[in-house]
Amino acid sequence: MKALVLFSGGVDSTTCLGLAIEKYGASEVIALSVFYGQTHNKELEAAKKIAKYYGVELKQLDLALIFADSNCALLSGSSNEIPKESYAEQLAHTDGKPVSTYVPFRNGLFLASATSIALSRGCEVIYYGAHSDDAVGNAYPDCSDAFNDAMNRAIYLGSGEQLRIEAPFVRMNKAQIIQKGLALKVPYELTWSCYVGGDTPCGVCGTCRDRATAFAKNGIKDPAMEVKKV
């Protein structure tokens, strides 16, 4: 019984990894980290450190070519700047469309690719860290409950009823995820979420604001802001 975890090195996927390890044991868990053409490699560096911390196998996959035509603000070569606003502020001027940091169908492509790897490695479940905050206002439509249900059905059928996906946080907000992770002693000080590369998180992009608020709701400061390098 093995699990594959889609693993970015951020808060949500690291908490997913902690959950999978708690259930299956580190030797039965594979972490899959994906390069998709992002402007920096801080997430990938964090993923390596966290995988080493837990003692789990880490596989890396390059899907950058698939997203080469996108003008998403997260991708190298984009003409869009990374917004220095909260997600709520960004959604106020998107006319119901996803925010500029939405990578087109990223979770769908990640899950489809992970399915092939998971089946080849004898896994029975794929974990990923979609949560309800990201789905609000259609900001990231591939994080919604409806999307998760549809992908789960497709993967279950397409795998010959051998594989399913698990999004344990799809009905939870980030503060609740962190509460769960703190109980699991997840090494949040090793995680990286910031959309901007550098030695320390920028503190002003949407994801920096989101995680800082979530940690504050749990009565602590974001550990990533306490260290000089992640």
C-alpha positions in Angstrom: 0.0 0.0 0.0 1.7 3.1 -1.2 0.8 6.8 -1.7 2.1 9.3 -4.1 2.0 13.0 -2.9 2.0 15.9 -5.3 4.6 17.9 -3.5 5.5 21.6 -4.1 7.3 22.2 -0.9 4.6 24.6 0.3 2.4 24.6 3.4 -0.5 22.6 1.9 1.5 19.8 0.1 3.9 19.4 3.0 0.9 18.9 5.4 -0.4 16.3 2.9 2.9 14.6 3.0 2.8 14.5 6.8 -0.6 13.0 6.7 0.4 10.3 4.1 3.5 9.4 6.2 1.4 9.2 9.3 -0.9 6.7 7.6 1.4 4.7 5.4 4.9 5.2 6.8 7.8 7.0 5.0 8.9 3.9 3.2 5.5 3.6 1.5 5.2 7.2 0.3 6.6 8.8 -2.9 6.7 12.6 -3.2 6.4 14.0 -6.7 7.8 17.5 -7.3 7.0 19.3 -10.7 8.9 22.0 -12.5 6.4 23.9 -14.7 8.5 26.8 -15.8 8.2 28.9 -12.7 10.5 31.9 -12.4 12.5 30.6 -9.5 13.4 27.2 -8.0 12.8 28.0 -4.3 9.9 25.5 -4.2 12.0 22.7 -5.6 14.8 23.4 -3.2 12.3 23.4 -0.3 10.9 20.1 -1.6 14.3 18.5 -1.5 15.0 19.6 2.1 11.6 18.4 3.3 11.9 15.0 1.5 15.3 14.6 3.2 13.8 15.6 6.6 11.1 12.9 6.3 13.3 10.3 4.6 10.9 9.8 1.6 11.7 9.2 -2.0 11.4 12.3 -4.1 10.8 12.2 -7.9 11.0 15.2 -10.1 9.1 15.9 -13.3 9.6 18.6 -15.9 6.3 19.8 -17.5 7.5 23.3 -18.5 6.9 22.8 -22.2 3.2 22.3 -21.6 2.8 25.7 -20.1 5.2 27.5 -22.5 2.4 29.4 -24.2 0.8 30.7 -21.0 1.3 34.3 -19.8 0.7 33.3 -16.2 2.5 35.7 -13.8 4.3 32.8 -12.2 6.0 31.6 -15.3 9.3 32.6 -16.8 8.9 35.0 -19.7 5.5 36.3 -18.6 4.7 39.9 -19.2 2.5 40.0 -16.1 3.9 41.1 -12.8 3.1 39.1 -9.6 0.4 41.1 -7.8 1.2 42.6 -4.5 -2.4 42.1 -3.3 -4.5 39.7 -1.3 -6.5 37.2 -3.4 -9.7 39.1 -2.4 -8.3 42.3 -3.8 -7.2 40.6 -7.0 -10.6 39.0 -7.5 -12.2 42.4 -7.3 -11.0 43.2 -10.8 -10.9 39.8 -12.6 -14.6 39.8 -13.7 -15.1 36.3 -12.3 -12.0 34.9 -14.1 -9.1 33.2 -12.4 -6.3 35.4 -10.9 -3.2 36.1 -12.9 -1.2 33.5 -10.9 -3.5 30.7 -12.0 -1.4 28.3 -14.1 -3.8 26.9 -16.8 -5.2 23.5 -15.6 -2.1 22.9 -13.6 -3.7 20.5 -11.0 -5.4 18.6 -13.8 -2.1 18.1 -15.6 -0.2 17.3 -12.5 -2.8 14.7 -11.4 -2.9 13.1 -14.9 0.9 12.8 -14.9 1.0 11.6 -11.3 -1.5 8.9 -12.2 0.8 7.2 -14.7 3.7 7.3 -12.2 1.5 6.1 -9.3 0.2 3.1 -11.3 3.7 2.2 -12.4 4.8 2.2 -8.8 1.9 0.3 -7.4 0.4 3.2 -5.5 -3.3 3.1 -4.5 -3.8 6.8 -3.8 -2.6 10.2 -4.9 -2.7 13.0 -2.3 -2.7 16.7 -3.3 -3.2 19.9 -1.2 -6.1 21.7 -2.8 -8.1 23.7 -0.3 -11.2 25.8 -0.1 -9.6 29.2 0.2 -8.0 28.9 -3.3 -11.3 28.0 -4.9 -13.2 31.1 -3.6 -14.4 33.4 -6.4 -13.0 31.0 -9.1 -9.5 32.2 -8.2 -8.1 28.8 -8.8 -10.9 26.7 -10.4 -8.8 23.5 -10.3 -8.8 23.6 -6.5 -12.6 23.3 -6.2 -14.6 20.5 -4.6 -16.4 19.9 -8.0 -13.1 19.6 -9.8 -11.7 17.2 -7.3 -14.8 15.0 -7.6 -14.5 15.0 -11.4 -10.8 14.2 -11.4 -11.2 11.5 -8.8 -13.9 9.8 -10.9 -11.8 10.1 -14.1 -8.7 8.7 -12.5 -10.5 5.9 -10.8 -12.1 4.8 -14.1 -9.1 5.5 -16.2 -6.9 3.4 -13.9 -9.1 0.4 -14.1 -10.5 1.2 -10.7 -7.0 0.8 -9.1 -6.3 4.3 -8.1 -8.0 7.2 -6.4 -7.1 10.7 -5.4 -7.4 12.2 -2.0 -7.7 16.0 -1.3 -8.0 16.0 2.5 -8.2 19.8 2.7 -10.6 20.5 -0.2 -13.3 21.6 2.3 -10.8 23.2 4.7 -9.2 26.7 4.9 -5.5 27.3 5.3 -5.7 28.0 9.0 -7.3 24.6 9.5 -4.6 23.0 7.5 -1.9 24.6 9.6 -3.7 23.5 12.7 -3.6 20.0 11.5 0.0 20.3 10.5 1.1 21.7 13.8 -0.4 18.6 15.5 1.7 16.5 13.1 4.8 18.6 13.8 5.2 19.4 10.1 8.5 21.3 9.5 6.9 24.5 8.2 10.2 26.4 8.7 11.5 24.4 5.7 8.5 25.2 3.4 8.4 27.9 0.7 5.3 29.4 -0.8 6.3 32.9 -2.0 5.8 33.6 -5.6 8.9 35.8 -5.7 12.4 34.2 -5.5 14.9 35.5 -3.0 16.5 34.6 0.3 13.4 35.4 2.2 9.6 35.5 1.3 8.5 38.9 0.0 5.6 39.1 2.5 3.3 41.0 0.1 2.2 38.5 -2.7 -1.1 36.8 -2.4 0.3 33.5 -1.1 2.6 35.2 1.5 -0.3 37.2 2.8 -2.5 34.1 2.8 -0.1 31.9 4.8 0.8 34.7 7.2 -2.9 35.2 8.1 -3.4 31.4 8.5 -0.4 31.1 10.9 -1.6 34.2 12.8 -5.0 32.5 13.3 -3.2 29.7 15.0 -1.4 32.1 17.3 2.0 32.0 15.7 4.2 33.9 13.2 4.9 32.3 9.9 8.1 30.2 10.6 9.4 31.0 7.1 9.7 34.7 8.1 11.8 33.8 11.1 14.8 32.5 9.1 17.1 34.2 6.6 17.2 31.4 4.1 14.8 28.6 3.3 
